Amino acid sequence: MPKALALLILLAVPGFCAESLAPQPFTPNSLDRSVDPCSDFYAYACDEWVRDNPIPPDQARWGTFYQLAEYNRSVLRAILEQAAVDTRKRDALDRKIGDYYASCMDDQRADRLGASPLNADLAKIGALDSTAGLTPLLAALQKEGVGAAFSFGSDQDYKDATQVIAEADQGGLGLPDCDYYLKDDAKSKELRAQYETHVEKMFELLGEPQPRADADARTVLTFETRLAKASQGLVYRRDPSHVYHKMTTAQLSALAPAIQWKRYLAEVDAPKVASLNVVAPEFFSSLSTMAATVPLSDWKTYLRWMLVDARAPYLSQPFVDEDFDFYGRDLSGAKQLKARWKRCVEYTDRDLGFALGKRYVETSFSPKSKARTKRMVSAIQDALRKDLRGLDWMTPQTKKQALKKLGLMAEKIGYPDKWRDYSKLRVARGDFVGNVERSAAFEVHRELAKIGKPVDRNEWEMTPPTVNAYYDPQMNDINFPAGILQPPFFDPKADDALNFGAIGSVIGHEMTHGFDDEGRHFDGHGNLKDWWTAQDARAFEGRAQCLVDEYGAFTATDGVKLNGKLELGENTADNGGLRLALSALQAKLGKKSPSAQGFSPQQRLFLGYARVWCGSYTPEAMRLLAATNPHAPGRDRVDGVLRNMPEFLKAFSCPASAPMASPKPCRVW
């Protein structure tokens, strides 16, 4: 689906030092001088860092990106530890985030409770005695954040970006994607066997004897495989026309009659729904058949699994450990469960992220940093405007529309102008699972309440502490949370060259998404509309295919290739984003070319870019990335982009025969 990155004042918390986690600024000493930058620039810029920074045992991947995320977690921990102290001086915001965090940290209470927080929902599932009862049961579970069978929420209308409509989409899988159930290679079969064993162990933790747990695990895998066969694949879903099917509720009822849609909408407390986007019609047709034909006993087994899978991270230690053993160890390759405080910080950010984010911004993002970022955004917009005007492959008609879209592109920097109101969310100190369930219900209600209303263009999809950024094609805006506007992406003390190479390339990356294989289908107002001539569309597709072929030839791990089609949007944005950052830097420098630390500004830009993608992956994480992630691994995000840039070859005086010189460089933007 379209949708989808200061001087720190730290609060003291005994037992750890956030400053020691902070990513270090670039220095020439961090380079591997034994490597020729014209042969392997990633190795030149990153190998020394990778050697000095092995993957921590509680991580499946590690790099400067993840190091910054870890540092931000330590800053958030300091905020939450202070907010969790139960004093009368706390205001409502600190009480809410502090009590949530304190409840999460109470592992002794979680161990005493065991699986008992599931009892009420398990009883509801156990009481299911007819197909008619399936619809309200699904609604009840989904309202509490259990993603059983399918998903239901809200989204902008693709054809009218001013309005919010209801949306029903596929879901209900325990593995990352439908292909995990369908591929026949040895590794996929091994992973399915591990998954089945994991499901069995979870049922045993619920108290089932081993023979029954074993049979129930087989039932779950069979059930989810049927869902997977009906699901759209990740590459197919990149085309917006494949995921927009507006229907009336009557049409949905005719498509999937075994789901009582009128009752479902009432049970989830949805406002009046006249029409909605049914993202994957074939999925709902198959789901309806399953609702009518699959034995209720199998449905009940599947729903028990969905419930325990959703709640396992918040229960007693045996559930937490088993959840980690599969999803963390088998699937991702991590060696050790994250410390409880790290998990509790992440859960608080997930459920109360704009309350916690307000405190984060107060300590970690200055007005000067915001103003400097805004100036960089303007400079890179100018660079993209210049690029569009100078294209030799785009006709004037389409070029005019592209420039119009760029002119309408908005930016959000750091944090929202209006903070989210959590006053109606009840957080009870000492009731962690209840807090998780109420937070999920709060979010479901918040999303559904938008249906039938005008779009709020000031809303954020990411919380302020998040180390990420995004472009929203339906909003036509670029978004940069305060969490990523920190070193090494943005360093207030660094020169323009390093900052343009790091955060500048991210800014250009997000802008370019407005014109990638997905974003280009939306106009400047966010409507799904074809504003391209047929000639220009063909020219774009030809250039894009070059990137598909180039990245599709890169090896991820153990003979697994990257998926050039899945990654096309991100690779287009990586290539375009760095080129725009370089253009903006050169425009700012003019005829000046001040060297620093022995490197020209252009060289420092490329070094700043490479530095933010230094890192490594476990083999399991690399396999998972290749199968499900639209981003290339760090090495290919660096060398793959630079091989397509003659400007890089010039900056480092690389000969045309150098390994970093592509004989047929790809370029879209």
LINCOR-V846136 format. One record per backbone hydrogen bond with DSSP energy under -1.0 kcal/mol. CO is the residue of the C=O (numbers start at 0). NH is the residue of the N-H. If there is no record, write none. Layout:
BEGIN
CO,NH ; CO,NH
END
This chain:
BEGIN
0,3 ; 12,15 ; 17,20 ; 26,29 ; 27,30 ; 30,32 ; 31,34 ; 35,38 ; 35,39 ; 37,659 ; 39,43 ; 40,44 ; 41,45 ; 42,46 ; 43,31 ; 45,49 ; 46,50 ; 47,51 ; 48,52 ; 55,58 ; 56,334 ; 56,335 ; 59,617 ; 61,615 ; 62,66 ; 63,67 ; 64,68 ; 65,69 ; 66,70 ; 67,71 ; 68,72 ; 69,73 ; 70,74 ; 71,75 ; 72,76 ; 73,77 ; 74,78 ; 75,79 ; 76,80 ; 77,81 ; 78,82 ; 79,83 ; 81,84 ; 84,86 ; 86,89 ; 90,94 ; 91,95 ; 92,96 ; 93,97 ; 94,98 ; 95,99 ; 96,100 ; 97,101 ; 98,102 ; 99,103 ; 100,104 ; 104,106 ; 105,109 ; 106,110 ; 107,111 ; 108,112 ; 109,113 ; 112,115 ; 114,117 ; 115,118 ; 117,121 ; 118,122 ; 119,123 ; 120,124 ; 121,125 ; 122,126 ; 124,127 ; 129,132 ; 130,133 ; 132,136 ; 133,137 ; 134,138 ; 135,139 ; 136,140 ; 137,141 ; 138,142 ; 140,145 ; 141,144 ; 145,147 ; 147,149 ; 150,168 ; 152,166 ; 154,164 ; 156,159 ; 157,527 ; 159,162 ; 161,454 ; 162,156 ; 163,451 ; 164,154 ; 165,276 ; 166,152 ; 167,278 ; 168,150 ; 176,179 ; 177,180 ; 178,182 ; 184,188 ; 185,189 ; 186,190 ; 187,191 ; 188,192 ; 189,193 ; 190,194 ; 191,195 ; 192,196 ; 193,197 ; 194,198 ; 195,199 ; 196,200 ; 197,201 ; 198,202 ; 199,203 ; 200,204 ; 201,205 ; 202,207 ; 203,206 ; 208,212 ; 209,213 ; 210,214 ; 211,215 ; 212,216 ; 213,217 ; 214,218 ; 215,219 ; 216,220 ; 217,221 ; 218,222 ; 219,223 ; 220,224 ; 221,225 ; 222,226 ; 223,227 ; 224,228 ; 225,229 ; 227,230 ; 232,236 ; 234,237 ; 235,238 ; 238,241 ; 239,242 ; 244,277 ; 246,275 ; 247,251 ; 248,252 ; 249,253 ; 250,254 ; 251,255 ; 255,258 ; 258,260 ; 259,263 ; 260,264 ; 261,265 ; 262,266 ; 263,267 ; 264,269 ; 265,268 ; 273,248 ; 275,246 ; 276,167 ; 279,283 ; 280,284 ; 281,285 ; 282,286 ; 283,287 ; 284,288 ; 285,289 ; 286,290 ; 287,291 ; 288,292 ; 289,293 ; 294,298 ; 295,299 ; 296,300 ; 297,301 ; 298,302 ; 299,303 ; 300,304 ; 301,305 ; 302,306 ; 303,307 ; 304,308 ; 305,309 ; 306,310 ; 307,311 ; 310,313 ; 311,314 ; 315,319 ; 316,320 ; 317,321 ; 318,322 ; 319,323 ; 320,324 ; 321,325 ; 322,326 ; 323,327 ; 323,328 ; 324,329 ; 325,330 ; 327,333 ; 328,332 ; 338,342 ; 339,343 ; 340,344 ; 341,345 ; 342,346 ; 343,347 ; 344,348 ; 345,349 ; 346,350 ; 347,351 ; 351,354 ; 351,355 ; 352,356 ; 354,358 ; 355,359 ; 356,360 ; 357,361 ; 358,362 ; 359,363 ; 360,364 ; 362,8 ; 365,369 ; 366,370 ; 367,371 ; 368,372 ; 369,373 ; 370,374 ; 371,375 ; 372,376 ; 373,377 ; 374,378 ; 375,379 ; 376,380 ; 377,381 ; 378,382 ; 379,383 ; 380,384 ; 381,385 ; 382,386 ; 383,387 ; 384,388 ; 385,389 ; 387,390 ; 394,398 ; 395,399 ; 396,400 ; 397,401 ; 398,402 ; 399,403 ; 400,404 ; 401,405 ; 402,406 ; 403,407 ; 409,477 ; 411,479 ; 412,414 ; 413,481 ; 421,424 ; 427,430 ; 430,434 ; 431,435 ; 432,436 ; 433,437 ; 434,438 ; 435,439 ; 436,440 ; 437,441 ; 438,442 ; 439,443 ; 440,444 ; 441,445 ; 442,446 ; 443,447 ; 444,448 ; 446,449 ; 447,450 ; 449,452 ; 452,163 ; 455,458 ; 462,465 ; 463,482 ; 465,467 ; 469,478 ; 471,475 ; 471,476 ; 475,409 ; 476,471 ; 477,411 ; 478,469 ; 479,413 ; 480,483 ; 483,485 ; 485,488 ; 485,489 ; 488,502 ; 490,493 ; 494,498 ; 495,499 ; 496,500 ; 497,501 ; 498,503 ; 501,505 ; 502,506 ; 503,507 ; 504,508 ; 505,509 ; 506,510 ; 507,511 ; 508,512 ; 510,513 ; 511,514 ; 512,515 ; 515,519 ; 517,520 ; 518,521 ; 520,528 ; 522,525 ; 526,522 ; 528,530 ; 532,536 ; 533,537 ; 534,538 ; 535,539 ; 536,540 ; 537,541 ; 538,542 ; 539,543 ; 540,544 ; 543,547 ; 544,548 ; 545,549 ; 546,550 ; 547,551 ; 550,553 ; 553,561 ; 556,559 ; 559,555 ; 562,566 ; 566,570 ; 567,571 ; 568,572 ; 569,573 ; 570,574 ; 571,575 ; 572,576 ; 573,577 ; 574,578 ; 575,579 ; 576,580 ; 577,581 ; 578,582 ; 579,583 ; 580,584 ; 581,585 ; 582,586 ; 583,587 ; 584,588 ; 585,589 ; 588,591 ; 595,598 ; 598,595 ; 599,603 ; 600,604 ; 601,605 ; 602,606 ; 603,607 ; 604,608 ; 605,609 ; 606,610 ; 607,611 ; 609,612 ; 610,613 ; 613,63 ; 615,61 ; 617,621 ; 618,622 ; 619,623 ; 620,624 ; 621,625 ; 622,626 ; 623,627 ; 624,628 ; 632,636 ; 633,637 ; 634,638 ; 637,641 ; 638,642 ; 640,643 ; 641,644 ; 642,661 ; 644,648 ; 645,649 ; 646,650 ; 647,651 ; 648,653 ; 649,652 ; 654,657 ; 657,660
END
